[in-house]
């Protein structure tokens, strides 16, 4: 799976499901020489009808939240004895995860899932479902 010198991409969003995926990697999959990158794509809000002032405020909040998320996962990696980096992207999470994996030549994408039922997943959409069906690299979805 993840071997020497391979880039392992773990999608994180601050949820217990993403934390479980990171912990699963650390305890079950980690191999010497792995290059670890955590990728966080913040929740986007519809801003099509927002005033410039509201848009600017939302962008500041998104950046602050992303910075907090980055710090949280840097600490979490240290706690688990992992070395790697945390990247922040913007856009549709599923599309961005797939694009980042392709751009960086990731060997595998690891992510958690909220475990939505079929009806809720159909209505709400599922990032893990999107990535599973659109990624050109193997995807490991960790259920807890």
Secondary structure, DSSP 8 states (H G I E B T S, - for coil): ---TT-EEEEE--SSHHHHHHHHHIIIII--TT-EEEEEEE------TT--HHHHHHHHHHHHHHHHHHHHHHHHHHHHTT--EEEEEE-S-HHHHHHHHHHHHT-SEEEEE-----HHHHHHH--HHHHHHHH-SSEEEEE--
